[in-house]
Amino acid sequence: MTATADITVQKVANAILVPNAALRFTPPARKDGKKKKRSDGGSVMGKLMPRPPRPQKTSSNNRADTAGTNTNQRVWTLNNGHLVPIPVKTGATDGIMTEILEGDIVPGMELVVSVVSERK
């Protein structure tokens, strides 16, 4: 026999949600010669199965000290054709979307999740 169960562990109402891809995005390197960081893992598998956001480094190496705390991250938006970082504090996630607790994010705001091509 097979059974399916839905278990609600937390319910959040009236939250601003952003796709996890927006939290993973890293802008391409600047044209001043700095090394380019890949935001997608760089491989076919990285594109099919992107990694979750990396935790922020803390002064303590003890994971118990940071358990249950929200991490400070950033998302990016375009303003007059330029990438602009927006610092945010994240909350609950379902693995696809993440709640934003603090930051200058408003519902319907467009966020950058990847770069398709660069202008030359």
Phi and psi in degrees as a GROMACS rama.xvg file:
@    title "Ramachandran Plot"
@    xaxis  label "Phi"
@    yaxis  label "Psi"
@TYPE xy
-123.036  138.437  THR-2
-131.738  150.376  ALA-3
-123.119  133.554  THR-4
-128.823  137.06  ALA-5
-106.013  121.073  ASP-6
-117  119.121  ILE-7
-89.5941  119.123  THR-8
-101.814  -23.1738  VAL-9
-158.62  138.648  GLN-10
-121.563  126.035  LYS-11
-120.603  127.368  VAL-12
-111.298  148.284  ALA-13
54.6147  48.8559  ASN-14
-104.934  150.268  ALA-15
-89.0267  123.721  ILE-16
-112.697  142.602  LEU-17
-126.17  148.853  VAL-18
-67.2023  144.078  PRO-19
-60.0586  -26.7885  ASN-20
-61.0616  -32.3652  ALA-21
-67.8923  -33.342  ALA-22
-76.5418  -25.1242  LEU-23
-85.0466  -17.7879  ARG-24
-62.5119  134.247  PHE-25
-125.389  126.234  THR-26
-65.4901  153.976  PRO-27
-64.3914  160.676  PRO-28
-62.0845  150.982  ALA-29
-72.6643  164.214  ARG-30
-79.0712  8.12807  LYS-31
-88.5571  11.518  ASP-32
96.5444  0.518526  GLY-33
-70.6646  151.617  LYS-34
-65.488  138.828  LYS-35
-84.4171  131.21  LYS-36
-99.9166  138.044  LYS-37
-85.8619  138.397  ARG-38
-97.164  -10.0604  SER-39
-116.732  8.91365  ASP-40
90.7237  -19.7981  GLY-41
82.0798  -14.7375  GLY-42
-112.712  172.203  SER-43
-61.176  -42.9256  VAL-44
-63.3332  -36.5425  MET-45
-63.9366  -32.9299  GLY-46
-77.1122  -35.2996  LYS-47
-76.9023  -37.0466  LEU-48
-131.686  79.0664  MET-49
-65.6664  152.678  PRO-50
-78.6418  155.74  ARG-51
-70.6637  161.969  PRO-52
-57.9366  142.308  PRO-53
-77.4458  142.236  ARG-54
-69.1161  148.944  PRO-55
-70.9627  144.608  GLN-56
-72.8834  139.823  LYS-57
-117.902  166.943  THR-58
-72.198  -19.2047  SER-59
-105.505  139.193  SER-60
-87.8021  -3.06099  ASN-61
-83.4588  115.521  ASN-62
-65.7801  -26.8945  ARG-63
-63.7584  -29.686  ALA-64
-67.4853  -29.0773  ASP-65
-104.18  -1.78133  THR-66
-64.3173  132.202  ALA-67
84.2004  -3.03775  GLY-68
-96.5941  153.2  THR-69
-89.2404  140.829  ASN-70
-90.2647  149.39  THR-71
-91.9461  126.143  ASN-72
-134.032  -170.211  GLN-73
-142.972  151.526  ARG-74
-121.551  165.533  VAL-75
-123.549  144.462  TRP-76
-133.381  166.751  THR-77
-100.497  132.731  LEU-78
-132.141  109.371  ASN-79
55.5787  39.6927  ASN-80
81.8985  3.51443  GLY-81
-114.386  139.971  HIS-82
-71.4227  131.052  LEU-83
-124.953  123.943  VAL-84
-78.5001  145.121  PRO-85
-127.014  111.112  ILE-86
-68.2831  137.309  PRO-87
-137.534  157.865  VAL-88
-114.261  123.901  LYS-89
-94.5168  157.349  THR-90
-125.052  -130.595  GLY-91
-67.7933  150.465  ALA-92
-139.383  152.35  THR-93
-109.044  9.92944  ASP-94
94.641  -16.1922  GLY-95
-117.297  -45.0092  ILE-96
-120.968  149.562  MET-97
-127.125  138.605  THR-98
-73.9375  138.367  GLU-99
-104.303  119.361  ILE-100
-88.51  -39.4287  LEU-101
-140.545  147.695  GLU-102
139.386  162.352  GLY-103
-85.396  56.6103  ASP-104
-110.889  133.849  ILE-105
-121.55  152.757  VAL-106
-56.4294  135.951  PRO-107
87.1862  -4.01603  GLY-108
-67.3243  135.972  MET-109
-83.8323  128.799  GLU-110
-118.886  151.631  LEU-111
-85.0291  131.375  VAL-112
-117.054  -19.2255  VAL-113
-166.895  168.43  SER-114
-113.575  124.062  VAL-115
-84.5402  -49.9268  VAL-116
-152.934  158.577  SER-117
-106.264  145.105  GLU-118
-74.3733  144.465  ARG-119
